[in-house]
Structures are given as structure tokens and as C-alpha cells.
Amino acid sequence: MKITRVYGNPTRWTFTIKPIKKILDKYVGDGKGWVDPFAGMNSPAEFTNDLNPKMKAKENMWAVEWCRKLKGKFNGILLDPPYSPRQMKECYNAIGFKPTTKDTQNSPLYQNVKKAMASKIKLGGYAISFGWNSYGWGKRFGFEIVEILLVCHSHAHNDTIVIVEKKIQEELI
């Protein structure tokens, strides 16, 4: 496993941060066969979704429902959701959705996205997760970590942690 720590200017558009764009170019390439349930404005994935209709995503559904409706096998998934309850409220209040405590505290949302998508990623495919923790997908979903990128944004901002995992077996759960 490779661990790299670099500096990147902070922005809410994760995929435009130079070291993150570089890792996306390395693993995602042209985005064919990739999915992104929280796509925002700059996702390289072929199949994109974002609850906010003002984003450039092709569909606008609750992420778990969108993942459940997808059919087939995919090359990989990008998981770049709001990183905190505050970010979730900022993202979704703007479109009239009011997250509840259940949505923001110990949220099953991200775990349910993983459950819906784990079997849909091809063996040898990738899951790339972004956030303020290194939880990732893990062995119970059939993945192993191949690379970690820590992007420092200065002392006043949390680092962005990028976990690249490769699907090595069908999930164990």
C-alpha cells in the first residue's frame, strides 16, 4: 500500500484539487464504467447522480435509491459525499431538503450506498472514497486498500483523505 501526503488548495469541489485530480486521472481515466452517487459539479464518472438538480449530474435522486436502481457491473465508484452533518445541511438545505438527526448522526446513508454498490463493482475494479476519515470500503465488501492520499489544506482546514481500494473478491457480508 502506498501512502502519500501532499498539499492542495482547499475548495468544495474535491475533484478540482490538483493532487486529487491526478489520482483520478490515474485510476478513473476517461470515466467509462464509473459511477458517482454524489457527483457535484466535476465528476469524471460516466454515470452521475446528485440530489441537487443544480449540479451537473445526469440524475437527481437520493443516493441509496439511485445506487439500488443501477443494473450491471461497473469499473469503479467515486464516493465523495458531504463529509459532516454541517456539510450535509449546507448542501441539502439549499434545495429544500431538511436532513434529520437520523440522516446526519451515525448515518446509515453511506453504509447503505456501499451495500447497494459492492456487488456491482467488477473484480479488479476500484472504490475511491473521499472524506475526513479513512474508513473506506474494507474487506467485508471485498476490497483492499492500494493507495492512501492525504491532502493537507493548511492548519486551518481538515485534510482530505483519499482511500483507493481494489475489489479482490466478492463481498463477505
Backbone as a printed PyTorch tensor [residue, N CA C, xyz], in Angstrom:
tensor([[[  0.8440,  -1.1760,   0.0000],
         [  0.0000,   0.0000,   0.0000],
         [  0.8880,   1.2370,   0.0000]],

        [[  0.5160,   2.1830,  -0.8230],
         [  1.2560,   3.4340,  -0.9460],
         [  0.5160,   4.5270,  -0.1680]],

        [[  1.2510,   5.2750,   0.6610],
         [  0.6830,   6.4110,   1.3890],
         [  1.4740,   7.6520,   0.9940]],

        [[  0.7450,   8.6790,   0.5350],
         [  1.3720,   9.9260,   0.1030],
         [  0.6970,  11.0940,   0.8040]],

        [[  1.4880,  12.0770,   1.2450],
         [  0.9450,  13.3060,   1.8320],
         [  1.4040,  14.4700,   0.9740]],

        [[  0.4290,  15.2750,   0.5210],
         [  0.7170,  16.4060,  -0.3550],
         [ -0.0870,  17.6190,   0.0990]],

        [[  0.2030,  18.7690,  -0.4960],
         [ -0.5660,  19.9810,  -0.2280],
         [ -1.4890,  20.2500,  -1.4060]],

        [[ -2.7040,  20.7150,  -1.1090],
         [ -3.6460,  21.1160,  -2.1460],
         [ -4.5120,  22.2550,  -1.6430]],

        [[ -4.7740,  23.2370,  -2.4860],
         [ -5.6300,  24.3540,  -2.0860],
         [ -7.0400,  23.8520,  -1.7910]],

        [[ -7.6210,  24.2910,  -0.6720],
         [ -8.9640,  23.8210,  -0.3320],
         [-10.0390,  24.4060,  -1.2460]],

        [[-11.0100,  23.5790,  -1.5850],
         [-12.1840,  24.0010,  -2.3410],
         [-13.2750,  22.9770,  -2.0990]],

        [[-14.5190,  23.3940,  -2.2100],
         [-15.6120,  22.4420,  -2.0170],
         [-15.7110,  21.4580,  -3.1730]],

        [[-15.0800,  21.7620,  -4.2950],
         [-15.1070,  20.8870,  -5.4670],
         [-13.8850,  19.9750,  -5.4250]],

        [[-14.0000,  18.8990,  -4.6930],
         [-12.9070,  17.9700,  -4.4010],
         [-12.1090,  17.5840,  -5.6400]],

        [[-12.7870,  17.2780,  -6.7280],
         [-12.1090,  16.7140,  -7.8990],
         [-11.2860,  17.7430,  -8.6740]],

        [[-11.3540,  19.0240,  -8.2830],
         [-10.5340,  20.0470,  -8.9350],
         [ -9.2330,  20.3110,  -8.1760]],

        [[ -9.0670,  19.7290,  -7.0020],
         [ -7.8310,  19.8930,  -6.2350],
         [ -6.7360,  19.1160,  -6.9620]],

        [[ -5.6350,  19.7770,  -7.3160],
         [ -4.6300,  19.2060,  -8.2250],
         [ -4.1720,  17.7910,  -7.8580]],

        [[ -3.7520,  17.5020,  -6.6270],
         [ -3.3020,  16.1260,  -6.3580],
         [ -4.4410,  15.1050,  -6.4310]],

        [[ -5.6570,  15.5440,  -6.1650],
         [ -6.8050,  14.6340,  -6.2810],
         [ -7.1370,  14.3970,  -7.7430]],

        [[ -7.0820,  15.4430,  -8.5410],
         [ -7.3060,  15.2680,  -9.9880],
         [ -6.2810,  14.2940, -10.5660]],

        [[ -5.0610,  14.3800, -10.0940],
         [ -4.0040,  13.4920, -10.5780],
         [ -4.3110,  12.0240, -10.2410]],

        [[ -4.7890,  11.7660,  -9.0360],
         [ -5.1080,  10.3810,  -8.6590],
         [ -6.3350,   9.8820,  -9.4360]],

        [[ -7.2860,  10.7880,  -9.7070],
         [ -8.4440,  10.4110, -10.5310],
         [ -8.0040,  10.0700, -11.9580]],

        [[ -7.0950,  10.8560, -12.5030],
         [ -6.5810,  10.5630, -13.8470],
         [ -5.9280,   9.1780, -13.8720]],

        [[ -5.2080,   8.8480, -12.8130],
         [ -4.5010,   7.5640, -12.7330],
         [ -5.4630,   6.3730, -12.6980]],

        [[ -6.5370,   6.4560, -11.9020],
         [ -7.4240,   5.3120, -11.7100],
         [ -8.7010,   5.3580, -12.5530]],

        [[ -9.2540,   6.5380, -12.7350],
         [-10.5560,   6.6750, -13.3900],
         [-10.4140,   6.9090, -14.8950]],

        [[ -9.3610,   7.5760, -15.3010],
         [ -9.1450,   7.8490, -16.7250],
         [-10.2960,   8.6270, -17.3190]],

        [[-10.8890,   8.0970, -18.3910],
         [-11.9820,   8.7990, -19.0740],
         [-13.3290,   8.6200, -18.3740]],

        [[-13.3610,   7.8560, -17.2860],
         [-14.5910,   7.7010, -16.5050],
         [-15.5520,   6.6420, -17.0100]],

        [[-15.2520,   6.0030, -18.1280],
         [-16.1620,   4.9860, -18.6810],
         [-16.3540,   3.8490, -17.6730]],

        [[-17.6130,   3.5330, -17.4080],
         [-17.9350,   2.4510, -16.4930],
         [-17.8380,   2.8100, -15.0220]],

        [[-17.6370,   4.0770, -14.7110],
         [-17.5500,   4.5340, -13.3210],
         [-18.8590,   5.1740, -12.8970]],

        [[-19.1750,   5.0730, -11.6020],
         [-20.3890,   5.6740, -11.0500],
         [-20.0330,   6.6450,  -9.9360]],

        [[-20.8840,   7.6440,  -9.7620],
         [-20.6950,   8.6410,  -8.7000],
         [-22.0610,   9.0570,  -8.1730]],

        [[-22.4490,   8.5630,  -6.9910],
         [-23.7690,   8.8840,  -6.4360],
         [-23.8860,  10.2760,  -5.8100]],

        [[-22.7440,  10.9590,  -5.5800],
         [-22.7280,  12.3170,  -5.0120],
         [-21.8940,  13.2030,  -5.9340]],

        [[-22.2640,  13.3230,  -7.1860],
         [-21.3900,  13.8170,  -8.2430],
         [-20.9880,  15.2890,  -8.1560]],

        [[-21.7960,  16.1570,  -7.6130],
         [-21.4270,  17.5660,  -7.5930],
         [-21.2580,  18.1230,  -8.9970]],

        [[-20.2260,  18.9600,  -9.1710],
         [-20.0400,  19.6810, -10.4340],
         [-18.9610,  19.1250, -11.3500]],

        [[-18.0390,  18.3080, -10.8450],
         [-16.8550,  17.9890, -11.6380],
         [-16.5120,  16.5080, -11.6890]],

        [[-17.4750,  15.6530, -11.5750],
         [-17.1870,  14.2240, -11.5560],
         [-16.7500,  13.7210, -12.9260]],

        [[-15.6950,  12.9050, -12.9640],
         [-15.2880,  12.2980, -14.2280],
         [-16.0700,  11.0200, -14.5620]],

        [[-16.9490,  10.5740, -13.6670],
         [-17.6630,   9.3110, -13.8660],
         [-18.6570,   9.3950, -15.0280]],

        [[-18.8600,   8.2640, -15.6980],
         [-19.8380,   8.1770, -16.7780],
         [-21.2660,   8.2500, -16.2450]],

        [[-21.5270,   7.6040, -15.1220],
         [-22.8630,   7.5630, -14.5240],
         [-22.8630,   8.4350, -13.2770]],

        [[-23.6250,   9.5290, -13.3070],
         [-23.5790,  10.5030, -12.2140],
         [-24.9560,  10.7960, -11.6470]],

        [[-24.9560,  11.0840, -10.3540],
         [-26.1700,  11.4150,  -9.6280],
         [-25.8210,  12.4540,  -8.5660]],

        [[-26.7260,  13.3650,  -8.3190],
         [-26.6020,  14.2900,  -7.1890],
         [-28.0020,  14.7310,  -6.8250]],

        [[-28.3080,  14.7250,  -5.5480],
         [-29.6370,  15.1040,  -5.0940],
         [-30.0020,  16.5220,  -5.5430]],

        [[-29.0140,  17.3760,  -5.6370],
         [-29.2290,  18.7700,  -6.0250],
         [-29.3490,  18.8810,  -7.5540]],

        [[-30.5030,  19.2930,  -8.0700],
         [-30.6800,  19.3970,  -9.5200],
         [-29.8380,  20.4980, -10.1740]],

        [[-29.2200,  21.3750,  -9.3790],
         [-28.3640,  22.4230,  -9.9390],
         [-26.9680,  21.9010, -10.2810]],

        [[-26.6590,  20.6890,  -9.8680],
         [-25.3570,  20.1030, -10.1700],
         [-25.3740,  19.5240, -11.5870]],

        [[-24.2010,  19.1910, -12.1200],
         [-24.0750,  18.7020, -13.4920],
         [-24.3680,  17.2140, -13.6330]],

        [[-24.8910,  16.5910, -12.6140],
         [-25.1720,  15.1550, -12.6510],
         [-26.2880,  14.8450, -13.6450]],

        [[-26.2640,  13.6140, -14.1680],
         [-27.2810,  13.1800, -15.1220],
         [-28.6080,  12.8590, -14.4490]],

        [[-28.5540,  12.4750, -13.1570],
         [-29.7790,  12.1580, -12.4250],
         [-29.7460,  12.8480, -11.0700]],

        [[-30.9340,  13.0180, -10.4900],
         [-31.0660,  13.7200,  -9.2150],
         [-31.9670,  12.9350,  -8.2790]],

        [[-31.3700,  11.9600,  -7.6050],
         [-32.1100,  11.0930,  -6.6880],
         [-31.3460,  10.9900,  -5.3690]],

        [[-32.0340,  10.4930,  -4.3490],
         [-31.3830,  10.1370,  -3.1010],
         [-30.3540,   9.0660,  -3.4580]],

        [[-29.1300,   9.1840,  -2.9920],
         [-28.0140,   8.3410,  -3.4350],
         [-28.2840,   6.8430,  -3.2980]],

        [[-28.8450,   6.4210,  -2.1880],
         [-29.0830,   4.9900,  -1.9710],
         [-30.0620,   4.4470,  -3.0060]],

        [[-31.1360,   5.1850,  -3.2560],
         [-32.1270,   4.7340,  -4.2370],
         [-31.5210,   4.6700,  -5.6320]],

        [[-30.7100,   5.6540,  -5.9760],
         [-30.0480,   5.6640,  -7.2790],
         [-29.1470,   4.4460,  -7.4290]],

        [[-28.3550,   4.1640,  -6.4000],
         [-27.4500,   3.0030,  -6.4470],
         [-28.2210,   1.6980,  -6.5740]],

        [[-29.3260,   1.5840,  -5.8690],
         [-30.1230,   0.3590,  -5.9350],
         [-30.6960,   0.1280,  -7.3280]],

        [[-31.0120,   1.1830,  -8.0580],
         [-31.6340,   1.0140,  -9.3820],
         [-30.6210,   0.7240, -10.4860]],

        [[-29.3450,   0.9840, -10.2360],
         [-28.3320,   0.7210, -11.2600],
         [-28.2400,  -0.7710, -11.5450]],

        [[-28.1260,  -1.1140, -12.8140],
         [-28.0110,  -2.5040, -13.2460],
         [-26.6570,  -2.7240, -13.9090]],

        [[-26.1020,  -3.8990, -13.7240],
         [-24.8570,  -4.2510, -14.3790],
         [-23.6630,  -4.1890, -13.4480]],

        [[-22.4910,  -4.3530, -14.0530],
         [-21.2140,  -4.2920, -13.3360],
         [-20.4600,  -3.0570, -13.8000]],

        [[-19.7320,  -2.4510, -12.8640],
         [-19.0650,  -1.1870, -13.1330],
         [-17.5720,  -1.2880, -12.8380]],

        [[-16.8050,  -0.4300, -13.4890],
         [-15.3500,  -0.4030, -13.3030],
         [-14.9530,   0.1720, -11.9550]],

        [[-15.7830,   1.0510, -11.4220],
         [-15.4510,   1.6510, -10.1410],
         [-16.4990,   2.6400,  -9.6930]],

        [[-16.3100,   3.0910,  -8.4470],
         [-17.2150,   4.0690,  -7.8460],
         [-16.4140,   5.1510,  -7.1360]],

        [[-16.8880,   6.3810,  -7.2460],
         [-16.3510,   7.5140,  -6.5040],
         [-17.3350,   7.8160,  -5.3840]],

        [[-16.8410,   7.9070,  -4.1710],
         [-17.7070,   8.1980,  -3.0270],
         [-17.2100,   9.4770,  -2.3580]],

        [[-17.8080,  10.6040,  -2.7550],
         [-17.4340,  11.9310,  -2.2470],
         [-18.6720,  12.6420,  -1.7260]],

        [[-19.2420,  12.1120,  -0.6290],
         [-20.4510,  12.7150,  -0.0620],
         [-20.1020,  13.9270,   0.7970]],

        [[-21.1060,  14.6430,   1.2930],
         [-20.8080,  15.6450,   2.3200],
         [-20.0740,  14.9520,   3.4750]],

        [[-19.0170,  15.5860,   3.9920],
         [-18.1520,  14.9440,   4.9800],
         [-18.6500,  15.0440,   6.4170]],

        [[-19.5820,  15.9340,   6.6850],
         [-20.0160,  16.1520,   8.0680],
         [-21.5020,  16.5090,   8.0870]],

        [[-22.1300,  16.4200,   9.2540],
         [-23.5270,  16.8590,   9.3530],
         [-23.7240,  18.3080,   8.9040]],

        [[-22.7780,  19.1790,   9.2380],
         [-22.8810,  20.5790,   8.8210],
         [-22.8530,  20.6840,   7.3000]],

        [[-21.9380,  19.9590,   6.6510],
         [-21.8820,  19.9960,   5.1890],
         [-23.1510,  19.4190,   4.5690]],

        [[-23.6740,  18.3620,   5.1700],
         [-24.9100,  17.7720,   4.6440],
         [-26.0400,  18.8000,   4.6920]],

        [[-26.1520,  19.4990,   5.8100],
         [-27.2010,  20.5160,   5.9210],
         [-26.9950,  21.6350,   4.9090]],

        [[-25.7530,  22.0960,   4.7510],
         [-25.4750,  23.1660,   3.7840],
         [-25.8160,  22.7380,   2.3570]],

        [[-25.4440,  21.5240,   1.9970],
         [-25.6930,  21.0310,   0.6340],
         [-27.1790,  20.8630,   0.3560]],

        [[-27.8950,  20.2870,   1.3100],
         [-29.2730,  19.8830,   1.0460],
         [-30.3210,  20.8970,   1.4820]],

        [[-30.0300,  21.7520,   2.4640],
         [-30.9790,  22.8110,   2.8170],
         [-31.1910,  23.7550,   1.6330]],

        [[-30.1290,  23.9410,   0.8510],
         [-30.1930,  24.8490,  -0.3000],
         [-31.2190,  24.3970,  -1.3400]],

        [[-31.5930,  23.1140,  -1.3320],
         [-32.5790,  22.6260,  -2.2960],
         [-33.8910,  22.2400,  -1.6180]],

        [[-34.0360,  22.6680,  -0.3510],
         [-35.2950,  22.4360,   0.3480],
         [-35.3780,  21.1300,   1.1090]],

        [[-34.3180,  20.3370,   1.1100],
         [-34.3160,  19.0870,   1.8740],
         [-33.7420,  19.3750,   3.2510]],

        [[-34.4550,  18.9910,   4.2660],
         [-34.0180,  19.2290,   5.6390],
         [-33.5690,  17.9060,   6.2590]],

        [[-32.2470,  17.6420,   6.2890],
         [-31.7760,  16.3980,   6.8950],
         [-32.1810,  16.3140,   8.3700]],

        [[-32.5680,  15.1370,   8.7860],
         [-32.9310,  14.9070,  10.1780],
         [-31.7040,  14.4320,  10.9510]],

        [[-31.8470,  14.3050,  12.2520],
         [-30.7590,  13.7740,  13.0690],
         [-30.3680,  12.3890,  12.5790]],

        [[-31.3540,  11.5750,  12.1930],
         [-31.0650,  10.2360,  11.6770],
         [-30.2030,  10.3180,  10.4130]],

        [[-30.4370,  11.3160,   9.5700],
         [-29.6560,  11.4790,   8.3460],
         [-28.2220,  11.9060,   8.6260]],

        [[-28.0250,  12.7020,   9.6830],
         [-26.7160,  13.3200,   9.9010],
         [-25.8710,  12.6760,  11.0020]],

        [[-26.4670,  11.9680,  11.9350],
         [-25.7140,  11.3670,  13.0340],
         [-25.6060,   9.8660,  12.8370]],

        [[-24.3750,   9.3660,  12.7690],
         [-24.1450,   7.9310,  12.5570],
         [-24.9910,   7.4390,  11.3810]],

        [[-24.9840,   8.2180,  10.3540],
         [-25.8500,   7.9920,   9.2060],
         [-25.6270,   6.6400,   8.5510]],

        [[-26.7060,   5.9010,   8.3360],
         [-26.5830,   4.6750,   7.5570],
         [-26.4770,   4.9690,   6.0540]],

        [[-26.6230,   6.2410,   5.6760],
         [-26.6290,   6.6060,   4.2600],
         [-25.4140,   6.0540,   3.5220]],

        [[-24.2090,   6.3580,   3.9770],
         [-23.0110,   5.9610,   3.2500],
         [-22.8340,   4.4450,   3.2850]],

        [[-23.1640,   3.8280,   4.4070],
         [-23.0770,   2.3760,   4.5070],
         [-24.0730,   1.7150,   3.5520]],

        [[-25.2540,   2.2820,   3.4290],
         [-26.2580,   1.7270,   2.5190],
         [-25.8630,   1.9060,   1.0550]],

        [[-25.1740,   2.9810,   0.7430],
         [-24.6410,   3.1530,  -0.6130],
         [-23.6330,   2.0400,  -0.8990]],

        [[-22.7590,   1.7790,   0.0660],
         [-21.7660,   0.7130,  -0.1070],
         [-22.4470,  -0.6450,  -0.2750]],

        [[-23.4450,  -0.9100,   0.5400],
         [-24.1640,  -2.1880,   0.4350],
         [-24.8260,  -2.3330,  -0.9310]],

        [[-25.3860,  -1.2410,  -1.4430],
         [-26.0670,  -1.2840,  -2.7380],
         [-25.0950,  -1.4510,  -3.8970]],

        [[-23.8570,  -0.9910,  -3.7350],
         [-22.9130,  -0.9690,  -4.8590],
         [-21.8260,  -2.0330,  -4.8180]],

        [[-21.5210,  -2.6050,  -3.6740],
         [-20.3700,  -3.5110,  -3.5510],
         [-20.4080,  -4.6490,  -4.5700]],

        [[-21.5510,  -5.2640,  -4.7430],
         [-21.6460,  -6.3940,  -5.6800],
         [-21.6820,  -5.9340,  -7.1400]],

        [[-21.8290,  -4.6410,  -7.3720],
         [-21.9200,  -4.1170,  -8.7320],
         [-20.5700,  -3.6370,  -9.2780]],

        [[-19.5370,  -3.6710,  -8.4340],
         [-18.2010,  -3.3100,  -8.8980],
         [-17.5080,  -4.5850,  -9.3630]],

        [[-16.9330,  -4.5370, -10.5600],
         [-16.2530,  -5.7010, -11.1380],
         [-15.0580,  -6.0980, -10.2770]],

        [[-14.7350,  -7.3910, -10.2530],
         [-13.4770,  -7.8140,  -9.6400],
         [-12.3430,  -7.0990, -10.3660]],

        [[-11.4140,  -6.5560,  -9.6010],
         [-10.3360,  -5.7580, -10.1820],
         [-10.7020,  -4.2940, -10.3350]],

        [[-11.9790,  -3.9510, -10.0670],
         [-12.4210,  -2.5620, -10.1180],
         [-12.0170,  -1.8230,  -8.8510]],

        [[-12.3660,  -0.5500,  -8.7850],
         [-11.9170,   0.2920,  -7.6730],
         [-13.0700,   1.0320,  -7.0070]],

        [[-12.8890,   1.3010,  -5.7220],
         [-13.7240,   2.2290,  -4.9680],
         [-12.7760,   3.3080,  -4.4510]],

        [[-13.0860,   4.5450,  -4.7660],
         [-12.2620,   5.6580,  -4.2950],
         [-13.1450,   6.5200,  -3.4010]],

        [[-12.7490,   6.6160,  -2.1280],
         [-13.5310,   7.3440,  -1.1220],
         [-12.7850,   8.6000,  -0.6970]],

        [[-13.5480,   9.6500,  -0.4480],
         [-13.0070,  10.9460,  -0.0520],
         [-13.6750,  11.3710,   1.2450]],

        [[-12.9200,  11.9870,   2.1450],
         [-13.5250,  12.4610,   3.3870],
         [-12.4950,  12.8880,   4.4020]],

        [[-12.9490,  12.9760,   5.6490],
         [-12.0750,  13.3490,   6.7550],
         [-11.7030,  12.1320,   7.5910]],

        [[-12.0270,  10.9360,   7.1040],
         [-11.6280,   9.7170,   7.8070],
         [-11.1750,   8.6850,   6.7730]],

        [[-10.5910,   7.6160,   7.2660],
         [-10.0430,   6.5960,   6.3720],
         [-10.8560,   5.3080,   6.4020]],

        [[-12.1470,   5.4280,   6.6930],
         [-12.9810,   4.2350,   6.8400],
         [-13.0460,   3.3940,   5.5710]],

        [[-13.2450,   4.0110,   4.4360],
         [-13.2550,   3.2910,   3.1650],
         [-14.3170,   2.2060,   3.0750]],

        [[-14.0530,   1.1800,   2.2470],
         [-15.0000,   0.0890,   1.9960],
         [-14.6430,  -1.1440,   2.7920]],

        [[-13.4070,  -1.5750,   2.7120],
         [-12.9340,  -2.6570,   3.5500],
         [-13.1480,  -4.0590,   3.0260]],

        [[-12.5450,  -4.9920,   3.7400],
         [-12.5490,  -6.4020,   3.3500],
         [-13.9330,  -7.0130,   3.3680]],

        [[-14.8070,  -6.5510,   4.2510],
         [-16.1380,  -7.1660,   4.2940],
         [-16.9400,  -6.9120,   3.0230]],

        [[-16.5650,  -5.8870,   2.2700],
         [-17.1880,  -5.6500,   0.9630],
         [-16.3210,  -6.1930,  -0.1720]],

        [[-15.1980,  -6.8440,   0.1730],
         [-14.3460,  -7.4630,  -0.8410],
         [-13.2350,  -6.5760,  -1.3720]],

        [[-12.9050,  -5.4930,  -0.6830],
         [-11.8980,  -4.5420,  -1.1550],
         [-10.6630,  -4.5490,  -0.2640]],

        [[ -9.5200,  -4.1870,  -0.8610],
         [ -8.3160,  -3.9620,  -0.0690],
         [ -7.7100,  -2.6290,  -0.4940]],

        [[ -7.1240,  -1.9360,   0.4610],
         [ -6.5270,  -0.6220,   0.1980],
         [ -5.2630,  -0.7970,  -0.6410]],

        [[ -5.1750,   0.0050,  -1.6980],
         [ -3.9680,   0.0110,  -2.5160],
         [ -3.2150,   1.3340,  -2.4240]],

        [[ -3.9300,   2.4010,  -2.0800],
         [ -3.2770,   3.7120,  -2.0030],
         [ -4.0760,   4.6340,  -1.0930]],

        [[ -3.3370,   5.4400,  -0.3230],
         [ -3.9390,   6.4820,   0.5110],
         [ -3.2560,   7.7920,   0.1630]],

        [[ -4.0600,   8.8100,  -0.0950],
         [ -3.5470,  10.1450,  -0.3670],
         [ -4.0740,  11.0740,   0.7210]],

        [[ -3.1660,  11.7090,   1.4460],
         [ -3.5420,  12.7060,   2.4490],
         [ -3.2740,  14.0730,   1.8450]],

        [[ -4.3270,  14.8700,   1.6950],
         [ -4.1740,  16.1910,   1.0930],
         [ -4.3260,  17.2350,   2.1960]],

        [[ -3.2020,  17.8230,   2.5610],
         [ -3.1680,  18.8670,   3.5840],
         [ -3.6190,  20.1850,   2.9490]],

        [[ -4.5150,  20.8940,   3.6470],
         [ -5.0190,  22.1730,   3.1340],
         [ -4.5730,  23.3590,   3.9840]],

        [[ -3.7440,  23.1630,   4.9500],
         [ -3.1930,  24.1440,   5.8880],
         [ -3.6950,  23.8210,   7.2830]],

        [[ -3.1630,  24.5330,   8.2440],
         [ -3.5340,  24.2660,   9.6400],
         [ -4.9800,  24.6300,   9.9550]],

        [[ -5.6100,  25.4460,   9.1420],
         [ -6.9740,  25.9100,   9.4170],
         [ -8.0520,  25.0410,   8.7810]],

        [[ -7.6660,  24.0160,   8.0330],
         [ -8.6260,  23.1550,   7.3410],
         [ -8.3060,  21.6910,   7.6280]],

        [[ -9.3440,  20.8660,   7.6800],
         [ -9.1210,  19.4230,   7.7750],
         [ -8.4780,  18.9210,   6.4870]],

        [[ -7.6160,  17.9060,   6.6250],
         [ -7.0710,  17.2410,   5.4460],
         [ -8.2040,  16.5250,   4.7190]],

        [[ -8.0600,  16.3500,   3.4250],
         [ -8.9320,  15.4520,   2.6700],
         [ -8.1880,  14.1250,   2.5610]],

        [[ -8.8390,  13.0650,   2.9740],
         [ -8.2450,  11.7360,   2.9250],
         [ -8.8720,  10.9830,   1.7580]],

        [[ -8.0220,  10.4900,   0.8730],
         [ -8.4720,   9.7460,  -0.2990],
         [ -8.0180,   8.2980,  -0.1240]],

        [[ -8.9760,   7.3800,  -0.1520],
         [ -8.6840,   5.9590,   0.0040],
         [ -9.0130,   5.2720,  -1.3240]],

        [[ -8.0120,   4.6510,  -1.9350],
         [ -8.2110,   3.8930,  -3.1700],
         [ -8.1860,   2.4160,  -2.8010]],

        [[ -9.2760,   1.7170,  -3.1100],
         [ -9.3770,   0.3020,  -2.7930],
         [ -9.7110,  -0.4900,  -4.0490]],

        [[ -9.1290,  -1.6800,  -4.1490],
         [ -9.3410,  -2.5560,  -5.2890],
         [-10.2180,  -3.7210,  -4.8620]],

        [[-11.1660,  -4.0700,  -5.7250],
         [-12.0490,  -5.2100,  -5.4360],
         [-11.2910,  -6.4960,  -5.7340]],

        [[-11.0730,  -7.2910,  -4.6840],
         [-10.2830,  -8.5140,  -4.8350],
         [-11.1160,  -9.7870,  -4.6870]],

        [[-12.3460,  -9.6430,  -4.1770],
         [-13.2420, -10.7880,  -4.0270],
         [-14.6600, -10.2750,  -3.8410]],

        [[-15.6160, -11.1670,  -3.9970],
         [-16.9920, -10.7670,  -3.7340],
         [-17.1330, -10.4750,  -2.2440]],

        [[-18.0370,  -9.5900,  -1.9010],
         [-18.1550,  -9.1400,  -0.5140],
         [-18.4630, -10.2970,   0.4280]],

        [[-18.0920, -10.1080,   1.6780],
         [-18.2420, -11.1500,   2.6980],
         [-19.4980, -10.9990,   3.5290]],

        [[-20.1830,  -9.8600,   3.4210],
         [-21.3810,  -9.6560,   4.2650],
         [-22.6270, -10.1630,   3.5880]]])
